[in-house]
Amino acid sequence: MPANLLVPTALRGFTDRKAEISLEGATVGALLESLVSLYPDIRPHLFDERGALRGFINVFVGEENVRGTGGLDTPVADGASVMVVPAIAGGAFGR
């Protein structure tokens, strides 16, 4: 059984506007590579030129941020819910 990847609004332009995608992958890295194989234009928004997850991209398996559970090597169970969460910045202070 595949895992369900939840795609944030900011990245749906690279996934044919899909908010949720069913993908195979035993680890977070494998799951994201499955995503990139389907939607190659999303790669530079997730990974840097060395192939590392960009610093402003957080990935959660269930409620756990993978930065604290093994990063891209974090296991993904069948039927798991995986969420990509880009950090958001901007705005003005004191207006």
HUMOTA-V699757 format. One record per pair of residues at least 24 apart in sequence whose C-alpha atoms are under 8 Angstrom apart, sorted by the first residue. I is the first residue (numbers start at 1). GAP is how many residues later the second one is. D is the distance in whole Angstrom. If there is no record, write none. Layout:
BEGIN
i:I gap:GAP d:D
i:I gap:GAP d:D
END
This chain:
BEGIN
i:1 gap:77 d:5
i:1 gap:78 d:6
i:2 gap:76 d:5
i:2 gap:77 d:6
i:2 gap:78 d:8
i:3 gap:73 d:7
i:3 gap:74 d:7
i:3 gap:75 d:6
i:3 gap:76 d:5
i:3 gap:77 d:5
i:3 gap:78 d:6
i:3 gap:79 d:7
i:4 gap:75 d:7
i:4 gap:76 d:6
i:4 gap:77 d:5
i:4 gap:78 d:6
i:5 gap:76 d:6
i:5 gap:77 d:5
i:5 gap:78 d:6
i:5 gap:79 d:8
i:6 gap:75 d:7
i:6 gap:76 d:6
i:6 gap:77 d:5
i:6 gap:78 d:6
i:7 gap:76 d:7
i:7 gap:77 d:6
i:7 gap:78 d:8
i:8 gap:75 d:8
i:8 gap:76 d:6
i:8 gap:77 d:6
i:8 gap:78 d:8
i:11 gap:31 d:7
i:14 gap:25 d:6
i:14 gap:27 d:6
i:14 gap:28 d:6
i:15 gap:24 d:6
i:15 gap:27 d:8
i:25 gap:51 d:7
i:26 gap:49 d:6
i:26 gap:50 d:5
i:26 gap:51 d:7
i:27 gap:45 d:7
i:27 gap:46 d:5
i:27 gap:47 d:5
i:27 gap:48 d:4
i:27 gap:49 d:5
i:28 gap:43 d:7
i:28 gap:44 d:5
i:28 gap:45 d:6
i:28 gap:46 d:6
i:28 gap:47 d:6
i:28 gap:48 d:6
i:29 gap:43 d:4
i:29 gap:44 d:6
i:29 gap:45 d:8
i:30 gap:42 d:8
i:56 gap:30 d:6
i:56 gap:31 d:5
i:57 gap:27 d:7
i:57 gap:28 d:6
i:57 gap:29 d:4
i:57 gap:30 d:6
i:58 gap:26 d:6
i:58 gap:27 d:5
i:58 gap:28 d:6
i:58 gap:29 d:7
i:59 gap:24 d:6
i:59 gap:25 d:5
i:59 gap:26 d:6
i:60 gap:24 d:7
i:60 gap:25 d:8
END
